[in-house]
Amino acid sequence: MSAAYDPDRLAELAARDLQHHQIAAAEPKCLRALSTHREHRGALNVLGMVLHAQGRHEDAVRVFNALTQFEPRNAQYWGNLGTALRPTRRYDAALEAYDRALQLGGVSADLLYNIGVLHVDRCEYEAAADLFARAVGLAPSDAGLRLALAQCCFDVMRSEEALATLEGWPGFAGLTPEIIAGIAHLLVTMGETRRAEPALARVLEHAQRGGLTSLRLVRILERTNRLREAHEALSRIKARPETDSNDPDLLLTEAALAQRDGADEQACGLYSAVLKSHDDFLRRHHVLFPLAKSLDALGRYDEAYASLEEAHRSQVAFLEFAAGKQAGEGSPAMKLARKGCDPEDVATWQDANAPGVEESPIFIVAFPRSGTTLIEQILDAHPALRSMDETPFLKRALEDAIACGVRYPAELGRLSAAQLQDIRDRYWSHVRGKVELQRGQRLVDKNPLNMMRLPLIRRLFPQARTVLAVRHPCDTVLSCFQQQFRAPDLALICRDLPTLATNYRTAFDFWYAQLPLLAAATLELRYEMLVADFASEVRKLAEFLLLPWNEALLAPGEHARAKGYISTPSYSQVVQPVNRKSVGRWKRYEKHFKEALPILMPYVQRWGYPL
């Protein structure tokens, strides 16, 4: 038989095409083989994988169903059937197929991976993480398995485990450009820019050599404020013949770049197009939050608010299902407000080894969305200071203090000088893993809700300077409501305006109850005054922090652009020149503040804000 019609040879060539991602070339070879031998197992198997790769999932299911009928004891066919069924959302049938594959062929890393992906689709992240961990146990150096496990750990807030999973990634096997881009994207998303740099460099080098560009690379470039390169990379992807112009991931990436360019009409159209085919309610919030942002920019405030309400309903449902969180659960940070310091205990606080002002961190605290990222970038521009974006290091220090057997905060005075020094040493050890301080540099530790840990700041670093960012309570609460916070506890307290207002008041009631007792060195910095009289307010800030003047303090936007990655939701705003666009934005949504405003009024009046 001629090689051109030999089904065995054609199936072999088609498999090679598929391996090299030449999907369009593989399909006709399969069809030609099947025209000669309509039940050729090899050709059917490759054809099923080709159809799956093309998104023709129902056709792929039919092919693999036929194969399991031809050879009901073939584990590979059952595994492939499960994988083909997964995107059709027939999850129970897919699990049955995978179970048959396990019974017939035993446990393998690939099969565990595929079952794990199915559980991710079902938002069953803990089950997925367990399966990915078992797969990594069978193939410890497999890059794809490592990335899947790390991503799943990150999704369930196990960031340290995610980092540990990616440790030593350059030595992994099977490091394709797409997997390296995934590693870079995950590390950047976790705020680990220093660890991400080698991966990002390799991805960029691959793209510059003409290699295939991935959407992951575009997202990394956008997230690190490298917009020109992001547009160029996206253009290369769209120019490829095999690119599906209606692919939701492509549309979302286009929408994000359009939004960054101020093309909000285009962004709205793209986000709306994705929502039309996005019937997974548990994940709709990923599209609804950015859609609301563009609707707000276009002045379509009623539509924006409706999108935000649906976004929060979706996010709460997701957190309840995927993370076991309940909407009524209180935030651990807010629970710290239930107990205050004991004045008699505070009177005993002594620590001869306590660091001085210049050896202590500068703490920036606030209720979220009060301008802390702008203040951080102002300070980080000073050569004598170094920030590390938002970290949980003070939270860990609190855990270390409680582990010493004291009641927090009523018994902080019982901590010995040795215990205090040990807790500080652990704190600085975490810092060194995040940033490298040069000789003489001071650390800027910005984490808004560290305002709830003021007693710990005062006990560990009694000479530290703390900056409290203050913004109109209504603007702050609205801005929180508009954000898609990843941290479950923060997301849940932002689910509606009355809940936000209640937590806002709880935070400041605690702050102002503890501040006089603790006598911490604190500067209240009003956001509105900062953007209205920038140079004057920055000079006051520098004087409070005992900083020598440096003109770089007046150019935070330039510094933020040079820095690239900024971990907070404000990353796209702080690279812009300082402006007053965010002042008074709540008035556009005033009709929705009927319940929240009375709760916020004590602080509106305390700071003299207008209504």
Secondary structure, 3 states (H helix, E strand, C coil): CCCCCCHHHHHHHHHHHHHCCCHHHHHHHHHHHHHHCCCCHHHHHHHHHHHHHCCCHHHHHHHHHHHHHHCCCCHHHHHHHHHHHHHHCCHHHHHHHHHHHHHHHCCCHHHHHHHHHHHHHCCCHHHHHHHHHHHHHHCCCEHHHHHHHHHHHHHCCCHHHHHHHHCCHHHCECCCHHHHHHHHHHHHHCCCHHHHHHHHHHHHHHHHCCCCCCHHHHHHHHHCCCHHHHHHHHHHHHHCCCCCCCCHHHHHHHHHHHHHCCCHHHHHHHHHHHHHCCCCHHHCHHHHHHHHHHHHHCCCHHHHHHHHHHHHHHHHHHHHHHCCCCCCCCCHHHHHHHCCCCHHHHCCCCCCCCCCHHHCCEEEECCCCCCHHHHHHHHHCCCCEEECCCCCHHHHHHHHHHHCCCCCCCCHHHCCHHHHHHHHHHHHHHHHHHCCCCCCCEEEEECHHHHHHHHHHHHHCCCCEEEEEECCHHHHHHHHHHCCCCCHHHHHHCCCHHHHHHHHHHHHHHHHHHHHHHCCEEEEEEHHHHHHCHHHHHHHHHHHCCCCCCHHHHCHHHHHHHHCCCCCHHHHCCCCCCCCCCCCHHHHHHHHHCCHHHHHHHHHHHCCCCC
